[in-house]
């Protein structure tokens, strides 16, 4: 849909998918193919390594510069993606996060190593229930980051994410794509099989030495690493990917449904978007 709209507008595309940035993981993140990218110029797609992580605040800075550059050539820019935190950072901004001492970071990492994921989950749920309600509670990197800020500042992590809205020098129109839930889940289930056929297992296996990197704390990879270590069989790993993908989609829907500025349209009806632009 983004490609079709961009072609109609003579625009370029900026992705705010927080995993499609990375060159090493195109299959598991369903990044646009080379053929798709040849139809319309894309930005923030497979443009850096997993060893060069891009957090939401830094993405916002880079993307705002890119939007300004593109507006020198085009009246409109198409942004597309599903990472709510990244588009929020871009359009609204964040408060400055406190600096974290290396000692505190190391101690939290050690607590996680000793006590496991349930420890991080319980800490965040107790100390910042607002953030616990929206974060992926299966992602230890995000939980440790939040816990660092909470302990360093004595304030909930969510309190640093309520900046007054950023002043933008361009107009923003928000559209969300809706789909019948059963159809969505069926497509998710089928897509896992397609990704396996494209080489997902081989892609993940090549990255096993880097499995602790934040970019790989991602559905499609974190379920395969235990399979490679013999903790369960491939059938179980693929079912976990399907299950966690469905859960992630549900969280995305919940996140974006809270935004009253979003116009919801059927996922195949891009003409409905064009007529409002």
C-alpha positions in Angstrom: 0.0 0.0 0.0 2.8 2.4 0.9 4.5 1.8 -2.5 1.2 2.4 -4.4 0.5 5.6 -2.6 4.1 6.9 -2.9 4.0 6.2 -6.7 0.7 8.1 -7.0 2.1 11.1 -5.1 5.6 11.0 -6.6 6.9 10.6 -3.1 9.6 8.6 -1.3 9.1 6.2 1.6 10.6 6.4 5.1 10.2 3.2 7.2 9.8 3.3 11.0 10.0 -0.4 11.4 12.6 -0.8 14.1 14.0 -4.1 12.8 13.9 -3.5 9.0 16.9 -1.1 9.5 19.3 -4.1 9.7 21.1 -5.7 6.8 21.6 -9.1 8.4 17.9 -9.8 9.0 15.8 -9.1 5.9 13.8 -12.4 5.9 12.7 -12.5 9.4 11.7 -8.9 9.4 9.9 -9.2 6.0 11.8 -6.2 4.7 10.8 -4.8 1.3 12.5 -6.8 -1.5 15.0 -5.3 -3.9 12.3 -5.3 -6.5 9.9 -3.4 -4.3 12.6 -0.9 -3.3 13.3 -0.3 -7.0 9.7 0.9 -7.5 10.0 3.8 -5.0 13.1 5.1 -3.1 13.1 3.8 0.5 14.9 5.2 3.5 15.9 3.3 6.8 15.6 -0.1 5.1 18.6 -2.5 5.4 20.8 0.6 5.8 22.9 -0.5 8.8 24.3 -3.5 10.7 22.9 -5.1 13.8 26.2 -3.9 15.3 25.1 -0.3 14.8 21.8 -0.2 16.8 19.4 2.7 16.2 17.2 3.6 19.2 14.0 5.6 18.9 15.4 8.9 19.9 18.3 8.7 17.4 15.9 7.5 14.7 13.8 10.6 15.3 16.7 12.9 14.8 17.8 11.1 11.6 14.3 10.8 10.2 13.5 14.5 10.8 16.6 15.4 8.8 15.6 13.0 6.1 12.1 14.4 5.9 13.5 18.0 5.6 15.8 16.9 2.8 13.0 15.1 0.9 10.7 18.1 1.2 13.3 20.0 -0.9 12.2 17.7 -3.7 8.7 16.5 -2.9 5.6 18.0 -1.3 4.8 14.8 0.5 6.6 11.9 2.2 5.1 8.5 3.0 6.0 7.0 6.4 5.2 3.4 6.9 5.8 0.9 9.7 4.6 -0.7 12.9 7.0 0.4 15.6 4.8 2.7 17.6 7.6 3.9 19.9 9.6 5.1 16.9 6.9 7.1 15.2 6.0 8.6 18.6 9.6 9.7 19.0 9.6 11.2 15.5 6.4 13.1 15.8 6.2 13.9 19.5 9.8 13.7 20.9 11.1 12.3 24.1 12.4 14.0 27.3 16.1 13.5 27.8 16.9 10.2 29.5 19.3 10.2 32.5 22.8 9.0 32.0 23.2 5.5 33.3 26.4 4.5 35.3 28.2 1.5 33.9 28.1 0.0 37.4 24.3 0.1 37.6 23.9 -1.3 34.1 26.3 -4.2 34.9 24.4 -4.9 38.1 21.0 -5.1 36.4 22.5 -7.4 33.7 23.9 -9.6 36.4 20.5 -9.7 38.2 18.9 -10.8 34.9 21.5 -13.5 34.4 20.9 -14.8 38.0 17.1 -14.4 38.3 15.8 -14.5 34.8 13.1 -12.8 32.8 10.4 -13.1 35.4 12.5 -10.9 37.7 12.6 -8.1 35.2 8.9 -8.4 34.4 7.9 -8.2 38.1 10.2 -5.2 38.7 8.7 -3.3 35.8 5.1 -4.2 36.7 5.6 -3.1 40.3 7.6 0.1 39.6 6.1 1.3 36.3 2.7 -0.4 35.6 2.0 2.1 32.8 5.1 1.0 30.9 4.4 -2.6 31.7 1.0 -2.3 30.0 2.6 -1.4 26.7 6.1 -2.9 26.5 6.9 -6.3 25.1 7.3 -8.2 28.4 9.3 -10.9 26.6 12.0 -8.5 25.5 14.7 -8.4 28.3 16.7 -5.6 26.6 13.8 -3.2 26.9 13.0 -4.2 30.4 16.6 -3.8 31.5 16.7 -0.3 29.9 13.6 0.7 31.7 14.9 -0.6 35.0 18.1 1.3 34.5 16.3 4.6 34.2 13.9 3.8 37.1 16.8 3.1 39.5 19.1 5.9 38.2 16.4 8.6 38.4 14.0 7.3 41.1 11.2 8.0 38.6 9.0 5.7 36.4 10.5 5.1 32.9 7.2 6.2 31.4 7.5 9.6 33.0 10.4 10.4 30.6 8.2 9.6 27.6 5.6 12.3 28.1 7.3 15.3 26.4 5.2 18.2 25.3 4.6 17.6 21.6 7.4 18.4 19.2 6.7 21.4 17.0 6.7 20.2 13.4 7.0 22.3 10.3 4.9 20.0 8.2 1.4 18.6 8.3 0.8 15.0 9.4 -2.0 12.7 8.4 -2.3 9.4 10.1 -3.9 6.2 8.6 -4.1 2.8 10.1 -4.8 -0.4 8.2 -7.6 -2.6 9.5 -8.2 -6.3 8.7 -10.5 -8.9 10.0 -8.7 -10.6 13.0 -9.1 -14.1 11.7 -7.8 -13.1 8.3 -4.8 -11.3 9.9 -3.9 -14.3 12.0 -4.2 -16.6 9.0 -1.9 -14.4 7.0 0.6 -14.4 9.9 0.5 -18.2 10.1 1.1 -18.5 6.4 3.8 -15.9 6.3 5.9 -18.0 8.8 6.0 -20.8 6.2 6.9 -18.4 3.4 9.8 -17.0 5.5 11.1 -20.5 6.2 11.0 -21.2 2.4 13.0 -18.0 1.8 15.7 -19.1 4.3 14.7 -17.8 7.7 16.3 -20.7 9.5 19.7 -20.3 7.8 19.5 -16.5 8.3 19.0 -17.0 12.1 21.6 -19.8 12.4 24.2 -17.5 10.9 23.6 -15.0 13.7 23.6 -17.4 16.7 26.8 -15.9 18.0 25.1 -12.5 18.3 21.8 -13.7 19.8 22.1 -11.3 22.8 22.1 -8.2 20.5 19.0 -6.1 21.0 18.1 -6.3 17.3 17.8 -10.1 17.6 15.4 -9.9 20.5 12.8 -10.2 17.8 10.0 -12.6 16.9 11.3 -15.0 14.4 14.8 -15.2 15.8 14.5 -15.5 19.6 12.3 -18.6 19.1 14.9 -20.3 16.8 18.0 -19.9 19.0 16.7 -22.4 21.6 15.9 -24.8 18.7 19.5 -24.6 17.6 20.6 -25.3 21.2 18.4 -28.5 21.2 15.9 -27.2 23.7 12.9 -28.1 21.5 12.2 -29.3 18.0 11.7 -27.2 14.8 7.9 -27.7 14.8 7.7 -26.2 18.3 10.0 -23.3 17.3 7.8 -22.5 14.3 4.6 -22.7 16.3 6.2 -20.3 18.9 7.0 -17.9 16.1 3.4 -18.0 14.9 2.0 -17.6 18.4 4.3 -14.7 19.3 3.7 -13.0 15.9 -0.1 -13.0 16.6 0.5 -11.6 20.1 2.7 -8.9 18.7 0.1 -7.9 16.1 -2.5 -7.7 18.9 -0.2 -5.4 20.9 0.4 -3.2 17.8 -3.4 -2.9 17.3 -3.9 -2.0 21.0 -1.1 0.7 20.8 -2.4 2.4 17.7 -6.1 2.2 18.6 -5.3 4.5 21.5 -4.3 7.3 19.0 -7.5 9.2 18.1 -5.7 11.0 15.2 -5.5 7.8 13.2 -8.0 7.3 10.3 -8.7 3.5 10.0 -9.2 2.1 6.5 -9.4 -1.4 5.1 -6.0 -2.8 4.4 -6.6 -3.1 0.6 -8.3 0.2 0.1 -5.5 2.6 -0.6 -7.8 4.8 -2.7 -9.5 5.7 0.6 -6.2 7.2 1.7 -5.5 9.0 -1.5 -8.8 10.8 -1.6 -8.0 12.4 1.8 -4.5 13.6 0.9 
